[in-house]
Amino acid sequence: MQLMYFQLLRKRIENQSQIFRAFEDIPLTFSKACEAVKIHPDDHALRASVEALFQTVVKETPQLINILLRRHTGSCKFLTTYARFQGIG
């Protein structure tokens, strides 16, 4: 059971690292996308893709922040219960 506890902790840390890396990449990616739209102003598919990217970032950022802050639904319920049961927390 302790192995599962540590595997879950490792997975949480990996998820947090992936989210942080994504946050680091978003500004540069979006900047490059906007530059591409300026270079190709008549490319409507490109513009639509950039707009979709922007909408996705705006929509998903709050949820990613909640995951990082462990405020999302189901966050750590199992780990907290397990820690109490084991006398860890």
C-alpha positions in Angstrom: 0.0 0.0 0.0 2.9 2.4 0.7 4.2 1.7 -2.7 0.9 2.9 -4.2 1.1 6.0 -2.0 4.5 7.0 -3.3 3.5 6.2 -6.9 0.6 8.6 -6.6 2.9 11.2 -5.1 5.3 10.7 -7.9 2.5 11.0 -10.5 1.3 14.3 -8.9 4.8 15.7 -9.1 5.1 14.7 -12.7 1.8 16.3 -13.5 2.8 19.5 -11.8 6.1 19.5 -13.7 4.2 19.0 -17.0 1.9 21.9 -16.2 4.8 24.2 -15.3 6.6 23.3 -18.6 3.4 24.1 -20.5 3.0 27.4 -18.8 6.6 28.2 -19.7 6.0 27.4 -23.4 2.6 29.2 -23.8 3.9 32.8 -24.2 6.5 31.9 -26.8 4.2 29.6 -28.7 1.4 32.2 -28.7 3.8 34.9 -29.8 5.1 32.8 -32.7 1.5 32.0 -33.7 0.6 35.7 -33.7 3.6 36.5 -35.8 2.6 33.8 -38.3 -0.8 35.5 -38.6 0.9 38.8 -39.3 3.0 37.3 -42.0 0.1 35.4 -43.5 -2.9 37.7 -42.9 -5.1 36.0 -45.6 -4.6 32.5 -44.1 -8.0 32.1 -42.4 -7.3 28.5 -41.2 -4.2 29.8 -39.5 -6.1 32.6 -37.9 -8.8 30.2 -36.7 -6.2 27.9 -35.2 -4.5 30.8 -33.3 -7.9 31.9 -32.0 -8.7 28.4 -31.0 -5.3 28.2 -29.2 -6.1 31.4 -27.3 -9.6 30.2 -26.3 -8.1 26.9 -25.1 -5.5 28.7 -23.0 -8.1 31.1 -21.5 -10.5 28.3 -20.8 -8.0 25.7 -19.3 -5.6 27.9 -17.4 -7.8 28.3 -14.3 -8.2 24.5 -14.1 -4.5 23.9 -14.4 -3.9 26.5 -11.7 -6.4 24.6 -9.5 -4.5 21.4 -10.1 -1.2 23.0 -9.2 -2.8 24.5 -6.0 -4.5 21.1 -5.3 -7.9 22.8 -5.3 -9.5 20.7 -8.0 -12.2 18.1 -7.4 -10.9 14.9 -5.9 -7.5 16.5 -5.2 -5.6 14.4 -2.8 -8.7 12.8 -1.1 -7.2 9.4 -1.4 -3.8 10.4 -0.2 -5.1 12.4 2.7 -7.3 9.5 3.8 -4.5 7.0 3.4 -2.1 9.2 5.3 -4.5 9.5 8.2 -5.1 5.7 8.2 -1.3 5.1 8.3 -0.7 7.8 10.9 1.4 9.8 8.5 -0.6 13.0 8.4 
